[in-house]
Amino acid sequence: MKNLFTLLLIFTCSFMSFAQFAEDFEGDLSTWTIDAAWTQGSAEDLSSTYFAIPGSSSVLAVNDDVAGNGVDLSGMAITPAFTVPNSADAKLVFNYYFVDGDYGADETAKVFISTDGGTNFIEILDLAAVADFEAFDLVEFSMADYAGQEVVLAFEYQDGAAWNYGFVIDDVIVYEPVADNVKLSSASVEEITSINTDNEVTFNVFNFGSNQVNSLTFEWTDGTNTYEETVSVDMAPLSSASFTHADLANFAIAGSYTIDCSITAVNGNPDADASDNEILGLEVLVLSQVGTKRVLFEEATGTWCGFCPRGAIAMEHMQTNYPDQFVGVAVHAGDPMQITEYDALGNLIGGYPNAVIDRAITNASVSVNAFESYLDARLAAVAPADIMINNTLDGSNLNFDVTSTFYAN
């Protein structure tokens, strides 16, 4: 079994029974007061070349990079009023992304609080750059000084009147921790597989409780068989972890299956809030025959890019050493070889050189070693179809004959 610990908080906080205020930015924000600098949307859609927002969930963001030079994108995002839990243990937690790039001026990301309905604000947090530019950081702030009071929070970005980077927030929650309380943030299993093939069932968990979590009991079922496992863990409050169930999903008969996942015990006790301990309806399509798997590498490049020859070297290496498994496309931008209709990598990359692998791995590093590791990872995926392409040259006309064989509907 694997235990993979991460700083990234992944949760849907709107269903927390112990939350006094919770916002995951997936829905309506009409109760907020938001300056024009801020935009709600998916991480991919709000990213840009030099400000690539990690993940794929809906967030609230200021992207100063995409605005360009001379545009002031400073402003606040202000919550509706709410009452802080009347407890010395009350906490504010949220995810944020801020690189503190200070390109030409000091950019800042701060949090303020008001106890008079938003008339006056007091600064409570001046955020530093995230520890890893490819992940959000998690903030935990004690709200004990405001216990039982009605407050308003404000998230502020200032670009220093210069062309800077930006500030992103996600999953804001004010709550009172209880003893044993975890959330099953997500669960996953291969969506398409073949008969008699082992597939991992993975659980991603966040510890909302005030207790250290030393054991968790996981369960998954396909409707016919149920598999339970209790594992020893080491999860501090407000930490997350991923676990792979010891029982692998393996199906002898082709068809469609539905897998339900749950956490049934925390430290040997029922969870204080079991409402967020299930992920239901993971669909698995099991095929009796599969296609030949090849991996598509789309390399973002341009003749103007001084570091991009590294990508050309990696692409040539892959074509030479893995000709039957590697399919490479050099996607040019900003040079004479750009094909506008195809140059759609956009928010899937974080700069140049960069790559997208099978449209499944985005913002991918470019090097021989990295490309080989991506190839190995993606070859494990099932190809539900075969595609054969034959071409003939007739004078100045290039003709293609494409035959597709599908093994799934």
N, C-alpha and C positions, 0 to 999 in steps of 0.2 A: 504494500500500500504506500502511496506517496502523500506526504504532507508538504504543501507548498504555501508558505506564508507570504503575505503581500500587504503593503501599506494602503492599497487602493480599497476604499470603502464602496461597495456596490450594494445598494439596497433601495427598495421602494418604500419611502418613509410614510406615505400617506395612510398606511393601514396600521401604524403603530398605536396600540391602545393606550400606551403610557406617554404618548407625545402630546404636549400642550400646543405646539406649533410644528408643522411639517410641510415641506414643499420639495417635490422632486422635479418640478418644471416640465412635467409631461402634459399638463392640462392648462386650464384657463388661469390667467394671472390678473384678472380684472380687479382684484382686491389690493393689488400692489400699486405703488406709485413709482413709475419707472421712467427715467430720463431717456431721451432719444438715443443716447450713445449705446444703450443696452439692447440686445436682441435675443429672443428666445428661439431655439431651434436645435437641430441635431449637431453633435460635435463635428461630424464630417462637413455639414453644410456651412458651419460658421468658421471653419479652419481656412488658413491661407498658406502660402509657401513658407513664410518665416514665422508663422504662429499656428502650428499644427496641434489642435486640441485632441488629447487622447480619448479613446473610447468611442462609443456610438450612441450613447443615451442623449436625451434632450437636456439642454443646459441653458443657463442664462449667461451671456457673454458680451464683453466689449472686445472687438478685434480692431485695434488701432493700426495694425499692419495693413489690412485690406483697405483702410480708408485713404492711405497715401499721405504724402507730405502736405503740411499746411491745413489739415483738417483736425479740429479739436473734438476729440471723442470722450472728454471727461464727463462724469455724471454719476448719479446715485440710483440704486435700486432699493426701494423702501418697502418693508413688509407691512401688512395690516397690523393693527394693534392686537396683542394677545396677552394673556396673564401667565407669568412664569410660575411653574409649579412651586407651591409653598414648602420648599424643602432645601436644606443646605446641600443636598446632592444634585440639585438641578443643574443641567448642562446644556450648552450650545455646542453642537457638532455640525460640521459641514465639510464638503470636499471643495478644494479650489485649485486652480491652475494659474500660475503667475511666474513668469521667467525673470522679472526685474531686470530687463535688458538695458534700460537707461541709454537708449540710442539717441544721443544728442541732448538729452535732458533726463531728469529724474522722474521715472514713472512710479506710481505708488498704488497699492491695493490695501484698503483699510475697511474696518467695520466700526460702526458707531451705534450707540443706543440712546433712546429718548424715553424719559418717564413722564413727559407732558404732552403726549399725543403727536410728537414730531415737530414741535415748535423749536426745541433746543436739543442738540445732539452732543454726546460725549464720546470721544474716541476710546474704543476698548481693545482694538487689535490693529497693529501695523504689520502686515504680512510680509514675510521674506520669500525669496524665490523657492519654488518646489525643489525637493532634493533630487528628483529625477525628471528631466524634461520630457520623458515619455510616459508620465503618470501624474495623476492628481495627488495632492497631499491632503491629509485629514487634519482638521483643527478640532481641538477639544478645549472649551472655555467654560470655567465655572460661572454659573449664574446665581450663586448663593447670595451675592449682594443685592440681587433684585428679586429674591424669592417672594412670591405672593403679589408682586406689583404688575400693573399693566404697562407694557413696554412696546416700543417700535424699534426694529433693527434697520440699519441702512448699510448697504455694501457700496463702497465708493471706489471708482477708478479715476486717477488723474494721469494724463499722458505728458505732463510737463510742458504743454504747448509745443510738442515735438512729435515726429513720426516714430512711434514706439511699437509695442507688441500687443498688450491687452491683459484682460483679467476675466476669469471664468469661475462661476460658482455652480454647485450642484448639491442636491440632497441635504437641504438645511433642516435641522430638527432641534427643537428645544424640548427636553423631556426629563423625567425623573427615573434614573435607573432602578430596576428591581433585581433581585438576587440572581436567579437562573433564567436568563432570557436571551435566546439567540434567534437569528433570522436565517432562513434558507434563502439566500440572495438569488441563487440560480442553480440549475442542475442541467446537465448536458449528457448526450449520448449521440453517437453517429446517426445522422438522419437517414442515410442510405448505406446498406451493408449487404453482404452476401451470406448465403446459408452456411452454417457451421463455422462461423467466424466470431472470435471473441471481441467484444466491444466494451470499453470502460464506461461506467456510469459515474459521473463526477458531481460532487456536491460542493458548492461555494457557500460558506457560512460566515456570518458576522456576529460577534458577541456584544449585544446591547446591554447585558446585565452588569451588575456591580461585582459579581463573583468571578474569580478565575474559573475557567471551564477546563476540567480535567478529563471528562469523558463525554462522548456523544453516542447516541444510538441512531443509526441510519436505517432506512427501509426503502426498498423499491419493489414494485410489482408490475407485472405485465398483464394483470387481470386473471391469470391462471396460477402463476407461482409468485410467492412473496419471499423476499430475501432480506434478512435483518442482520446487522452487524453493529457491535459496540466497540468503539476504538478509544484508546487513551490519547488525549490531546493536551496541548499546552497553550491555551488561548487567554491572554490577558483581556480585561475589559476594553472595549472599543478596538479590538483587533479582528482581523479576518483571516481565513485559511481555506484551502481547498483540499478535498479528500476524494480518493477513488475507492469505491466500494470493492470489497474483496471478491464479491460474486459478479462475474462479468455477464453481460447480456449476449447470449448465443442462441440462435434460432435455427432449428433443423428444417423448418418448412417455410417456403417463400410466402410472402404476404405482408399485410400492414399490421403493425402492432402499436399499442399505446402504453407508454411507461409512466407511472406516477411515482414521485419521490417524496420522502418526508423525513423529518427528524422527530423521533418519538420520545426521547428522553435527553435531559441535560444534567450532567453530574448525577445520573441515576434517578432524577426527579422529573415530574412533568414540567414542561416549559411554562413560565408565568404568563406568557402570551403565545398560545399555540396557533393563533390566526395566521401567522406568517411562516409556518413551518412546513408548507406543502408547495410543491411545484407539480402541477397535474397536466397530463395530456401531451407528453413528449412523443412525437410521432416517429416511428422507425419503419422504413420500407426495406424489406428483405427480398433480395433477388436470387433467383436460381442460376442466372448467368449474368456476367458483367463484362464491360468493355475493357479495352486496353488503356491503362491509365498513362497519360502524359501530362506534364506540368507546364502551364503557360507563365512565362516570365515577361512582364512588360517593364522595360527599363526606361526611366525618365532621363532624358539627356538633351544636350544642345551643343552646337559648335562653340558657343560663347562661354561654356562652363569649363573652367580650368581643371576641375577635379574629375570630370566625366570620363576621361580615358580609362579610369579605374573600372567603370562599368563596361566599356568595350572589351577590356581584357577578361573580365569575368564572364561576359556573354560568349566570347570566343572559346574560353576554356570549357564552358558547359556544352557548347555545340560539338566540340572535338571529342569530349570524353563521355557524353551522354546523348548521342544523336537520336536514340530511339525513345528517350524519355523527356527530353528537353525541347520546348518550343519557345523560341526567343523572338521578341519584337522590340526594337529600339524606337521609342516614342519621342520624336524630336519636338521641341517647343522653342519658339523665338528665333528660328533660323530658316534658311531656304528649304530645308527638308521637312518642315512641319506640314502635317496634313490636318487641317482644321477640323474636318469631320471626325477624325479619329482621336485627336488630342483631348481625351475626356478624362484623364487621370485626376486632374484638378485636386479635389480634397482628399484623394486617396494617397497622396504623397506629401512629404514634409519638406521638400527642397530638391536640389539637384547635386550629385546623382542620387537617385532613389529608385525603388522598384515596387511593383505590385505583383504578387504571386497568386495565380489562379483566382484573382479577385477575392481571395480569402485572407491573405496576409498583405496588409497595407503598410505604407511608410516603411518599407523594408530596406535594411542596410545593403550596400552594394560592395561585395568582395567575393573572391573565389570561395573562401570558407563559408561565408554566409549563404551564398547561392547553393552550395552543396547541402548545407543543413536544411534549407527550405525545400530542396528537391526531395530529400529523405522524408521530411515531414508530410509533404503533400502526396507522395506516392502511396501512402497508406489509405488515402481517400478512394472511394469506389467510383468508377466511371460508369454511369447508367446507360451509356450509348457508345457506339463506334462510329467514327467518321472517316471515310476514305475520299481522298481528293486526287484526281488525275488531271493533268493539264497537257495541252497540245498547243504548239505554235503554228499558226496558219498565216504566213506572211507577217504582217504587223499586228495580227490579232492573237491574243492569248486566250484560249478557251479552257474553262474549268468544268469538270464533271464531278459533282459531289454526291456521294451516297451515304446515307445515314441509317444506322440500325439501332433502334431503341429497345432496351430491355425492361423499361418501366413506362407506365403511362404518365 
